[in-house]
Amino acid sequence: MYEAVHAHPDGDATVARHAATAARYGYDGVVVRTRDALAPAGEGGESERGGADDGPPAAAALREEYGVDVVDAVEIDVADATSASGAVGNYRSERTVVCLAGGDDGLNRFAVEDPRVDVLARPMDGPGDVNHVLAKAARDNAVHVEFDLGPLLRSSGGRRVRALADLRKLREIVTYYDAPHVVSANARSHLALRAPRELVAAAEAVGFDPEWVRDGLRAWGAIAARNRERRSEAFIEPGVRRGRYEEER
Amino acid sequence: MKHLPKHLRPRWRYLAVGIETWPDADLGRRAFQRALWYAAGNLIGDAGSADADLTLLSFMHGDGTGEAVVKVRHGHVAEARAAIACVSEVDGDPVGIHVRGISGTVRACEERYMRRAGANSTQRDVAFGDAERPAVVREDACDVWVGSGYVGAAAFDIE
């Protein structure tokens, strides 16, 4: 199971600390949503950006050190669909996982209709909403809808009630149309991380199916594996791979 | 009062809970117990809290790390685990919390999951980002003071 985190400088813990904590909690990997925290995997790691912020540690070295997979991702947080389109085009080729922060009807709509986006993050944030049209589009374009358990774990009172009501509505729509989903606690520091069993128990207490939540945590890993395969040299198009018999001409 | 016959005594499970905070946080036993019961009350309601019990049996905290044993009624461990996951801060200090394991007796719980000897932490300056900064180093973990607050780093970041 994987968890997607916000790392320093966006959050309060570095990628290494997140990875160490996730390893202790029993995760198989972490997806780093913060663009500046980790060098893109495709570009030779640390040589890409040595100077700024002491050169973010390369994902491979972290994997070696802590025994958890570290996935380079980006969370695009822009004001409108036009700029989102440009950002998705820029980051798709260099990042393994591309998330787009929703929370606005236009952005939600854009994200689910673009197959280059892997995850629509926090679609119910702020004024954002999801309906059957978006759920169908998400299913057809294999865009995973994120279920943000952060408010369940960290807020209280009316804010939490509204967040839980939104989660329930989203769950009903997404499960009805069988759109792909991911689950995350949106941790901004290692202190906000929770072990998979705790996340599942908390989600079960507010009406989620435990196995469905586990699927949502595994989906991060599945997305990363699929995109890594697509970016590997042997991949030509879905179903077509460069075989052993290729000859130089 | 006379002891209950054995088949009527409530059966308990003991949860070993690991706690992590920033090094300047000072958690008290009462504050942690209150946070635990509040979290349970808010998530599973009064009825659920009464079922789960969630009494703190032992508590230790210092230097940004701690551990506790929580008593839970047998058969309500899932709810208790959910309530524990929802403890996000104690008296305004954010806490990381994690159920290390569950036992049927307090003794087994302590022997198997408690580390007792508190981790040694040292205060020294480390190279983080582009500057030397004061930090609290504890085993692999390293909490770096960056002026406005702590940043959680690991030995990997400061080598």
Interface residues (C-beta under 8 A of the other chain):
Chain A: H8 D12 A13 T14 A16 R17 A19 A20 T21 R24 Y25 D53 D54 P57 A61 L62 E65 L152 L153 R154 S156 R160 S189 H190 L191 A192 L193 R194 A195 R197 E198 L199 A201 A202 E204 A205 V206
Chain B: E20 T21 W22 N42 L43 I44 A78 E79 R81 A82 A83 I84 A85 C86 S88 P94 V95 G96 I97 H98 V99 A127 F128 G129 D130 D140 A141 C142 G149 Y150 V151 G152 A153 A154 A155 F156 D157
